[in-house]
C-alpha cells in the first residue's frame, strides 16, 4: 500500500489512535481506495477523508471495513469502541456546538451524526424547497387560468 499522509499534530489522541488503527485494517485488505469504495457503500473520496482524519466515518463504514478485512468479532468490537471515543473527541466545525446541552455527545438524533446534520434554517423564507414550492404554485395557477380561458373560448 502507499505511504499515508501524516496526521495533523492537533488531532486529539483518541482520533489519532482510531485513524491509525483504521489505516492498519484498510492496509490488511490489500485494496486500493477505489476498490474499497466499490466493495462498500462509501466512495473513494469518502474513504480518503476518513483515513486522513478530515471527517469521521459513519459506524456502518467501519463495520463494512471490518467485514472486508475479515476481522474477528473481538477485534471489530475493539475498533468500534475506538470509533466511539474518536467521534466524541473529533474536532467539530466552528458553527456546531461541542456537545449538546444534555451532555449525551449527540445532537437530537444519534442515528444522524453531527457531520451529516443539515444546517439550521431559522428564517423560513430561506428554507430549502420554498422557492420551488412557490414556482409550483405559480405554475398551477397559470395552468388553471389557461384551462378557464380555453373553456371560455370553446364555449
N, CA, C and O of each residue as an XYZ file, in Angstrom:
620
protein
N       0.841     -1.175      0.000
C       0.000      0.000      0.000
C       0.884      1.236      0.000
O       2.064      1.179      0.348
N       0.294      2.342     -0.394
C       1.030      3.597     -0.457
C       1.355      4.125      0.924
O       0.888      3.604      1.936
N       2.151      5.151      0.942
C       2.517      5.798      2.197
C       1.385      6.750      2.586
O       0.888      7.518      1.763
N       0.995      6.683      3.845
C      -0.078      7.536      4.329
C       0.421      8.950      4.570
O       1.584      9.163      4.915
N      -0.477      9.917      4.384
C      -0.177     11.307      4.728
C      -0.044     11.392      6.248
O      -0.774     10.714      6.970
N       0.877     12.214      6.736
C       0.957     12.373      8.194
C      -0.339     12.997      8.726
O      -0.938     13.858      8.082
N      -0.746     12.556      9.884
C      -1.940     13.120     10.512
C      -1.573     14.444     11.176
O      -0.444     14.619     11.634
N      -2.531     15.378     11.230
C      -2.240     16.675     11.865
C      -1.831     16.495     13.331
O      -2.379     15.649     14.037
N      -0.880     17.284     13.768
C      -0.421     17.231     15.161
C      -1.497     17.654     16.138
O      -1.444     17.301     17.316
N      -2.473     18.408     15.661
C      -3.518     18.940     16.541
C      -4.643     17.946     16.828
O      -5.551     18.250     17.601
N      -4.594     16.767     16.217
C      -5.664     15.789     16.439
C      -5.661     15.300     17.880
O      -4.597     15.059     18.451
N      -6.840     15.152     18.471
C      -6.906     14.529     19.799
C      -6.368     13.089     19.722
O      -6.452     12.440     18.679
N      -5.828     12.614     20.816
C      -5.215     11.282     20.864
C      -6.205     10.189     20.446
O      -5.827      9.235     19.767
N      -7.478     10.331     20.855
C      -8.479      9.309     20.509
C      -8.682      9.225     19.003
O      -8.819      8.135     18.446
N      -8.700     10.374     18.351
C      -8.892     10.414     16.903
C      -7.664      9.827     16.207
O      -7.788      9.009     15.296
N      -6.491     10.251     16.642
C      -5.247      9.749     16.050
C      -5.169      8.231     16.165
O      -4.878      7.545     15.185
N      -5.428      7.704     17.365
C      -5.364      6.262     17.588
C      -6.343      5.530     16.690
O      -5.990      4.530     16.065
N      -7.569      6.023     16.622
C      -8.583      5.378     15.794
C      -8.181      5.369     14.314
O      -8.252      4.331     13.657
N      -7.762      6.519     13.798
C      -7.420      6.611     12.375
C      -6.211      5.733     12.058
O      -6.165      5.103     11.001
N      -5.242      5.687     12.956
C      -4.092      4.805     12.734
C      -4.532      3.344     12.667
O      -4.055      2.586     11.822
N      -5.440      2.950     13.556
C      -5.961      1.586     13.536
C      -6.788      1.325     12.274
O      -6.707      0.249     11.682
N      -7.577      2.312     11.874
C      -8.380      2.183     10.659
C      -7.475      1.982      9.445
O      -7.787      1.178      8.566
N      -6.357      2.706      9.391
C      -5.396      2.560      8.296
C      -4.795      1.157      8.270
O      -4.616      0.571      7.203
N      -4.485      0.625      9.448
C      -3.927     -0.726      9.520
C      -4.929     -1.739      8.978
O      -4.567     -2.629      8.209
N      -6.182     -1.599      9.381
C      -7.226     -2.517      8.908
C      -7.404     -2.377      7.400
O      -7.525     -3.379      6.695
N      -7.419     -1.140      6.900
C      -7.555     -0.923      5.457
C      -6.383     -1.560      4.711
O      -6.583     -2.214      3.687
N      -5.164     -1.373      5.218
C      -3.989     -1.965      4.573
C      -4.059     -3.486      4.582
O      -3.581     -4.133      3.650
N      -4.647     -4.059      5.622
C      -4.794     -5.517      5.718
C      -5.635     -6.069      4.556
O      -5.438     -7.205      4.126
N      -6.569     -5.257      4.058
C      -7.419     -5.733      2.963
C      -6.647     -5.854      1.657
O      -7.007     -6.657      0.796
N      -5.584     -5.057      1.502
C      -4.843     -5.047      0.242
C      -5.565     -4.308     -0.870
O      -5.132     -4.340     -2.022
N      -6.667     -3.640     -0.534
C      -7.472     -2.949     -1.539
C      -7.045     -1.495     -1.681
O      -6.617     -0.867     -0.712
N      -7.163     -0.969     -2.881
C      -6.997      0.465     -3.096
C      -8.255      1.166     -2.587
O      -9.247      0.515     -2.261
N      -8.208      2.482     -2.521
C      -9.403      3.220     -2.112
C     -10.526      3.043     -3.120
O     -11.696      2.988     -2.739
N     -10.186      2.954     -4.399
C     -11.196      2.735     -5.438
C     -11.875      1.389     -5.217
O     -13.101      1.292     -5.248
N     -11.067      0.345     -4.993
C     -11.624     -0.990     -4.782
C     -12.423     -1.055     -3.480
O     -13.465     -1.708     -3.412
N     -11.925     -0.374     -2.455
C     -12.658     -0.337     -1.188
C     -14.002      0.359     -1.372
O     -15.017     -0.087     -0.839
N     -14.002      1.445     -2.125
C     -15.253      2.130     -2.416
C     -16.226      1.258     -3.183
O     -17.433      1.310     -2.949
N     -15.705      0.456     -4.096
C     -16.561     -0.431     -4.891
C     -17.155     -1.552     -4.040
O     -18.226     -2.068     -4.363
N     -16.478     -1.936     -2.960
C     -16.950     -3.038     -2.124
C     -17.767     -2.575     -0.929
O     -18.282     -3.391     -0.165
N     -17.884     -1.258     -0.771
C     -18.681     -0.707      0.334
C     -19.639      0.326     -0.239
O     -19.627      0.601     -1.438
N     -20.453      0.883      0.611
C     -21.401      1.919      0.182
C     -20.781      3.307      0.261
O     -21.498      4.307      0.227
N     -19.448      3.381      0.368
C     -18.761      4.656      0.557
C     -17.757      4.863     -0.559
O     -17.035      3.939     -0.933
N     -17.710      6.072     -1.090
C     -16.877      6.377     -2.252
C     -15.392      6.430     -1.903
O     -15.010      6.471     -0.733
N     -14.578      6.429     -2.936
C     -13.128      6.582     -2.779
C     -12.822      7.872     -2.020
O     -12.001      7.874     -1.103
N     -13.479      8.967     -2.399
C     -13.203     10.248     -1.745
C     -13.655     10.224     -0.280
O     -13.017     10.851      0.566
N     -14.735      9.516      0.029
C     -15.154      9.393      1.430
C     -14.089      8.644      2.229
O     -13.706      9.084      3.313
N     -13.607      7.515      1.700
C     -12.563      6.757      2.389
C     -11.307      7.599      2.557
O     -10.632      7.516      3.583
N     -10.996      8.401      1.560
C      -9.829      9.280      1.664
C      -9.996     10.239      2.849
O      -9.058     10.442      3.620
N     -11.179     10.824      2.993
C     -11.435     11.732      4.118
C     -11.369     10.997      5.453
O     -10.808     11.517      6.417
N     -11.938      9.785      5.518
C     -11.937      9.029      6.765
C     -10.508      8.649      7.180
O     -10.138      8.770      8.347
N      -9.717      8.192      6.207
C      -8.377      7.683      6.504
C      -7.332      8.777      6.672
O      -6.199      8.506      7.070
N      -7.712     10.009      6.367
C      -6.814     11.137      6.589
C      -7.337     12.065      7.676
O      -6.835     13.176      7.844
N      -8.336     11.615      8.406
C      -8.865     12.303      9.588
C      -9.466     13.669      9.278
O      -9.485     14.546     10.141
N      -9.957     13.860      8.053
C     -10.628     15.125      7.768
C     -12.119     15.033      8.041
O     -12.800     16.054      8.140
N     -12.630     13.810      8.165
C     -14.042     13.604      8.502
C     -14.176     12.256      9.192
O     -13.562     11.283      8.755
N     -14.959     12.174     10.255
C     -15.146     10.866     10.897
C     -16.021      9.968     10.032
O     -16.985     10.439      9.428
N     -15.699      8.690      9.966
C     -16.537      7.777      9.187
C     -17.800      7.408      9.946
O     -17.805      7.407     11.177
N     -18.863      7.096      9.229
C     -20.048      6.551      9.911
C     -19.723      5.167     10.490
O     -18.836      4.474      9.991
N     -20.421      4.785     11.508
C     -20.214      3.464     12.131
C     -20.338      2.355     11.085
O     -19.587      1.380     11.116
N     -21.299      2.509     10.149
C     -21.522      1.476      9.144
C     -20.305      1.312      8.232
O     -20.029      0.202      7.776
N     -19.581      2.382      7.961
C     -18.374      2.293      7.130
C     -17.295      1.491      7.856
O     -16.605      0.671      7.251
N     -17.159      1.734      9.144
C     -16.179      0.990      9.946
C     -16.560     -0.490      9.974
O     -15.697     -1.356      9.830
N     -17.845     -0.780     10.158
C     -18.304     -2.173     10.160
C     -18.039     -2.848      8.820
O     -17.616     -4.003      8.776
N     -18.289     -2.126      7.720
C     -18.054     -2.692      6.392
C     -16.572     -3.001      6.199
O     -16.227     -4.052      5.658
N     -15.701     -2.106      6.630
C     -14.263     -2.339      6.509
C     -13.840     -3.547      7.345
O     -13.021     -4.351      6.899
N     -14.384     -3.679      8.536
C     -14.069     -4.830      9.386
C     -14.468     -6.141      8.712
O     -13.723     -7.120      8.760
N     -15.648     -6.157      8.082
C     -16.094     -7.367      7.380
C     -15.158     -7.699      6.220
O     -14.743     -8.846      6.055
N     -14.830     -6.688      5.423
C     -13.971     -6.910      4.254
C     -12.581     -7.378      4.677
O     -11.976     -8.218      4.010
N     -12.074     -6.835      5.788
C     -10.743     -7.206      6.270
C     -10.739     -8.555      6.987
O      -9.676     -9.099      7.283
N     -11.929     -9.094      7.266
C     -12.020    -10.380      7.941
C     -11.653    -10.313      9.415
O     -11.138    -11.286      9.967
N     -11.912     -9.174     10.065
C     -11.606     -9.040     11.487
C     -12.481     -9.979     12.306
O     -13.644    -10.215     11.979
N     -11.903    -10.502     13.364
C     -12.686    -11.312     14.286
C     -13.655    -10.389     15.024
O     -13.482     -9.170     15.033
N     -14.655    -10.975     15.631
C     -15.639    -10.167     16.349
C     -15.000     -9.320     17.454
O     -15.311     -8.134     17.561
N     -14.110     -9.896     18.283
C     -13.484     -9.062     19.320
C     -12.666     -7.903     18.733
O     -12.700     -6.793     19.265
N     -11.934     -8.151     17.645
C     -11.155     -7.077     17.026
C     -12.064     -6.001     16.448
O     -11.775     -4.810     16.568
N     -13.170     -6.419     15.818
C     -14.121     -5.456     15.262
C     -14.770     -4.649     16.390
O     -14.996     -3.448     16.235
N     -15.069     -5.287     17.512
C     -15.653     -4.581     18.650
C     -14.671     -3.571     19.236
O     -15.067     -2.472     19.625
N     -13.380     -3.941     19.302
C     -12.369     -3.003     19.800
C     -12.267     -1.779     18.895
O     -12.146     -0.653     19.377
N     -12.317     -2.004     17.577
C     -12.279     -0.874     16.660
C     -13.544     -0.027     16.812
O     -13.490      1.196     16.685
N     -14.677     -0.673     17.082
C     -15.921      0.057     17.319
C     -15.835      0.943     18.552
O     -16.349      2.061     18.549
N     -15.188      0.451     19.608
C     -15.004      1.264     20.820
C     -14.092      2.441     20.509
O     -14.351      3.563     20.945
N     -13.022      2.189     19.757
C     -12.129      3.294     19.367
C     -12.891      4.325     18.539
O     -12.668      5.528     18.680
N     -13.800      3.847     17.667
C     -14.617      4.761     16.855
C     -15.464      5.654     17.771
O     -15.523      6.869     17.582
N     -16.122      5.034     18.773
C     -16.964      5.810     19.693
C     -16.158      6.887     20.409
O     -16.608      8.027     20.521
N     -14.982      6.534     20.890
C     -14.136      7.510     21.581
C     -13.681      8.613     20.624
O     -13.647      9.788     20.989
N     -13.334      8.223     19.407
C     -12.856      9.201     18.421
C     -13.959     10.169     18.023
O     -13.720     11.372     17.922
N     -15.161      9.660     17.797
C     -16.263     10.534     17.380
C     -16.567     11.569     18.457
O     -16.881     12.718     18.146
N     -16.473     11.166     19.719
C     -16.722     12.109     20.809
C     -15.656     13.207     20.854
O     -15.944     14.345     21.226
N     -14.425     12.857     20.472
C     -13.317     13.813     20.561
C     -13.034     14.539     19.243
O     -12.242     15.481     19.207
N     -13.684     14.098     18.160
C     -13.366     14.646     16.832
C     -13.582     16.155     16.795
O     -14.618     16.644     17.245
N     -12.616     16.891     16.264
C     -12.806     18.347     16.158
C     -14.021     18.667     15.292
O     -14.176     18.129     14.196
N     -14.868     19.539     15.795
C     -16.105     19.891     15.092
C     -15.947     21.233     14.396
O     -15.153     22.074     14.816
N     -16.710     21.423     13.331
C     -16.701     22.741     12.683
C     -17.107     23.823     13.683
O     -17.850     23.555     14.628
N     -16.627     25.020     13.475
C     -16.862     26.125     14.408
C     -18.337     26.447     14.593
O     -18.719     26.955     15.647
N     -19.189     26.164     13.588
C     -20.598     26.533     13.684
C     -21.444     25.497     14.432
O     -22.655     25.674     14.561
N     -20.826     24.420     14.925
C     -21.569     23.412     15.678
C     -21.123     23.411     17.129
O     -19.939     23.596     17.410
N     -22.059     23.204     18.062
C     -21.664     23.161     19.474
C     -20.808     21.935     19.748
O     -20.953     20.909     19.083
N     -19.918     22.039     20.725
C     -19.036     20.923     21.065
C     -19.843     19.746     21.611
O     -19.560     18.594     21.280
N     -20.821     20.021     22.427
C     -21.682     18.973     22.973
C     -23.078     19.537     23.140
O     -23.235     20.722     23.432
N     -24.094     18.708     22.959
C     -25.442     19.183     23.196
C     -25.648     19.474     24.688
O     -24.867     19.031     25.530
N     -26.689     20.210     24.992
C     -26.950     20.650     26.362
C     -27.134     19.477     27.321
O     -26.790     19.582     28.499
N     -27.677     18.353     26.825
C     -27.926     17.227     27.731
C     -26.666     16.406     28.002
O     -26.694     15.490     28.823
N     -25.549     16.726     27.316
C     -24.280     16.059     27.581
C     -24.165     14.659     27.031
O     -23.244     13.934     27.406
N     -25.072     14.245     26.146
C     -25.038     12.883     25.625
C     -23.952     12.671     24.588
O     -23.564     11.531     24.336
N     -23.454     13.727     23.986
C     -22.452     13.573     22.953
C     -23.060     13.535     21.564
O     -22.336     13.533     20.569
N     -24.364     13.506     21.489
C     -25.041     13.503     20.200
C     -26.028     14.653     20.153
O     -26.497     15.128     21.187
N     -26.336     15.095     18.946
C     -27.381     16.091     18.807
C     -28.731     15.384     18.970
O     -28.820     14.387     19.686
N     -29.762     15.879     18.325
C     -31.116     15.348     18.511
C     -31.245     13.864     18.185
O     -31.930     13.138     18.906
N     -30.608     13.403     17.124
C     -30.822     12.055     16.631
C     -29.494     11.316     16.587
O     -28.652     11.642     15.750
N     -29.270     10.320     17.465
C     -27.986      9.631     17.470
C     -27.729      8.830     16.192
O     -26.593      8.419     15.952
N     -28.752      8.597     15.370
C     -28.520      7.900     14.112
C     -28.039      8.854     13.028
O     -27.580      8.408     11.977
N     -28.136     10.162     13.266
C     -27.661     11.158     12.316
C     -26.466     11.864     12.940
O     -26.641     12.742     13.786
N     -25.236     11.490     12.531
C     -24.059     12.096     13.160
C     -23.957     13.575     12.869
O     -24.527     14.058     11.891
N     -23.234     14.304     13.712
C     -23.150     15.755     13.590
C     -22.612     16.178     12.242
O     -22.981     17.244     11.750
N     -21.738     15.371     11.616
C     -21.148     15.795     10.344
C     -22.117     15.653      9.176
O     -21.847     16.172      8.093
N     -23.243     14.960      9.369
C     -24.266     14.852      8.330
C     -25.495     15.699      8.628
O     -26.438     15.714      7.836
N     -25.500     16.404      9.757
C     -26.647     17.204     10.143
C     -26.752     18.429      9.248
O     -25.789     19.186      9.126
N     -27.920     18.639      8.614
C     -28.066     19.829      7.777
C     -28.038     21.086      8.623
O     -28.425     21.051      9.791
N     -27.589     22.196      8.058
C     -27.563     23.438      8.832
C     -28.973     23.875      9.194
O     -29.931     23.597      8.472
N     -29.084     24.564     10.325
C     -30.379     25.088     10.748
C     -30.792     26.234      9.837
O     -29.955     27.006      9.369
N     -32.076     26.333      9.595
C     -32.623     27.437      8.805
C     -33.635     28.153      9.679
O     -34.828     27.851      9.648
N     -33.147     29.102     10.454
C     -34.025     29.832     11.368
C     -35.038     30.661     10.607
O     -36.166     30.828     11.069
N     -34.661     31.186      9.448
C     -35.552     32.015      8.644
C     -36.316     31.132      7.663
O     -35.711     30.618      6.722
N     -37.631     30.936      7.847
C     -38.381     30.054      6.943
C     -38.405     30.562      5.510
O     -38.690     29.790      4.594
N     -38.114     31.837      5.293
C     -38.112     32.369      3.930
C     -36.933     31.842      3.115
O     -36.990     31.840      1.885
N     -35.861     31.394      3.782
C     -34.707     30.887      3.057
C     -34.562     29.375      3.193
O     -33.548     28.804      2.793
N     -35.575     28.734      3.757
C     -35.527     27.286      3.903
C     -35.493     26.622      2.534
O     -36.143     27.096      1.602
N     -34.739     25.524      2.398
C     -34.679     24.844      1.116
C     -36.058     24.370      0.678
O     -36.865     23.939      1.501
N     -36.319     24.451     -0.598
C     -37.582     23.983     -1.146
C     -38.639     25.051     -1.241
O     -39.592     24.889     -2.004
N     -38.519     26.135     -0.505
C     -39.532     27.187     -0.553
C     -39.638     27.811     -1.939
O     -40.756     27.943     -2.438
N     -38.550     28.203     -2.589
C     -38.684     28.775     -3.936
C     -39.327     27.781     -4.899
O     -40.129     28.176     -5.746
N     -38.993     26.524     -4.784
C     -39.568     25.506     -5.646
C     -41.066     25.402     -5.420
O     -41.826     25.257     -6.377
N     -41.498     25.472     -4.180
C     -42.922     25.425     -3.869
C     -43.645     26.622     -4.474
O     -44.742     26.479     -5.014
N     -43.039     27.793     -4.387
C     -43.649     28.982     -4.982
C     -43.799     28.827     -6.494
O     -44.841     29.161     -7.057
N     -42.756     28.320     -7.147
C     -42.836     28.117     -8.603
C     -43.923     27.106     -8.959
O     -44.643     27.282     -9.942
N     -44.038     26.050     -8.159
C     -45.054     25.038     -8.430
C     -46.454     25.629     -8.293
O     -47.323     25.348     -9.118
N     -46.684     26.440     -7.267
C     -47.993     27.075     -7.069
C     -48.277     28.051     -8.204
O     -49.399     28.106     -8.708
N     -47.266     28.825     -8.610
C     -47.456     29.773     -9.712
C     -47.770     29.031    -11.014
O     -48.634     29.463    -11.777
N     -47.084     27.935    -11.268
C     -47.343     27.145    -12.471
C     -48.747     26.549    -12.443
O     -49.445     26.544    -13.456
N     -49.150     26.054    -11.299
C     -50.502     25.508    -11.157
C     -51.546     26.589    -11.404
O     -52.553     26.344    -12.068
N     -51.307     27.787    -10.868
C     -52.229     28.902    -11.100
C     -52.302     29.273    -12.570
O     -53.388     29.519    -13.095
N     -51.143     29.315    -13.246
C     -51.123     29.640    -14.677
C     -51.878     28.585    -15.486
O     -52.614     28.928    -16.412
N     -51.703     27.316    -15.149
C     -52.428     26.255    -15.858
C     -53.933     26.364    -15.626
O     -54.725     26.128    -16.538
N     -54.318     26.720    -14.418
C     -55.738     26.887    -14.111
C     -56.335     28.038    -14.927
O     -57.436     27.910    -15.462
N     -55.617     29.156    -15.026
C     -56.071     30.308    -15.816
C     -56.193     29.890    -17.286
O     -57.186     30.213    -17.938
N     -55.203     29.183    -17.804
C     -55.252     28.733    -19.210
C     -56.434     27.791    -19.460
O     -57.081     27.860    -20.505
N     -56.705     26.921    -18.501
C     -57.823     25.998    -18.648
C     -59.143     26.760    -18.680
O     -60.008     26.462    -19.504
N     -59.306     27.730    -17.802
C     -60.544     28.534    -17.772
C     -60.682     29.318    -19.061
O     -61.773     29.374    -19.630
N     -59.600     29.929    -19.540
C     -59.643     30.676    -20.781
C     -59.981     29.745    -21.956
O     -60.780     30.101    -22.821
N     -59.378     28.572    -21.981
C     -59.643     27.600    -23.035
C     -61.092     27.162    -23.071
O     -61.682     27.053    -24.146
N     -61.675     26.910    -21.904
C     -63.080     26.528    -21.820
C     -63.964     27.690    -22.290
O     -64.939     27.471    -23.008
N     -63.632     28.912    -21.895
C     -64.435     30.078    -22.258
C     -64.364     30.318    -23.774
O     -65.367     30.700    -24.376
N     -63.232     30.108    -24.383
C     -63.076     30.325    -25.828
C     -63.857     29.299    -26.620
O     -64.459     29.642    -27.637
N     -63.865     28.052    -26.184
C     -64.538     26.993    -26.912
C     -66.020     26.875    -26.557
O     -66.702     26.036    -27.145
N     -66.536     27.647    -25.657
C     -67.939     27.543    -25.254
C     -68.852     28.412    -26.078
O     -70.062     28.426    -25.852
